[in-house]
Amino acid sequence: MKRIAVYPGSFDPITKGHEDLIHRSLEFVDQLIVAVAVNVSKQPLFSLDERVALIKAAVSDERVDVRSFEGLLAEFAKTVGAAVIVRGLRAVSDFEYEFQMALMNRNLAPKIETVFLVPAFDLTYLSSSLVREVARFGGDVSPLVHPAVQKALKRKFAK
């Protein structure tokens, strides 16, 4: 039986930190579904379709499937047959929120485990919002994102 995990997020845009967690997740699952969330409380820089396309450009492993979803993560994870939800923790400050979400997901889907991964040491500081901010003001984001993402950011902020 295939072990499926879901790695949810807004990925606005995908960063090298996200890519690190995607590749490391593949060490313990057979298939990873990168689940791009529709978050009605956020105004994303990239559309849902753009975020999905950028993830596909950045990660070309046949074991990675990129999908968008709306609604409860636990329901989405059950629908795709996931046994694991992968979440990243950059700092202790992330833990409280992620812990609450993990407990709620366990309440909604008791058979699905949440696994927390920390990024590679050199990527710990990295976030999508930081990448957007650097790109907005013309900074070099090439070490932080895939070249396709860098080009997309340049196009967005050239306007």
C-alpha angles and dihedrals in degrees: 000000000000117000107223126192132187121216106193129192146120093257093197083183121352111241136197086262091060090046090052092054092046093054094043091049089058088065091073106026134056096218131020122200111202100209114203108206128220102222111189092192093061132069103216123209091219125046119244091257092049092051092050091049093048092052090050089051093049098044119043103173116130089221091063120084120186119209137159123229140184127203130020118006092213091057092048091049091051091048093055094043096247121170094187139042113204119210130177125227116199098171142001088262089067093055102075094054093041091048091054091048092048091052092048091049089050088052091051096040111019094180094058117085125208116222121195120210127187117217124245110287094251091053099047094105095049123112135160091243091054091049091050091050094050091046092047090060096043099259123152110265095168094110090049104050143029114273091250089056091047090054092047091051091050090052092049094050097040088076 
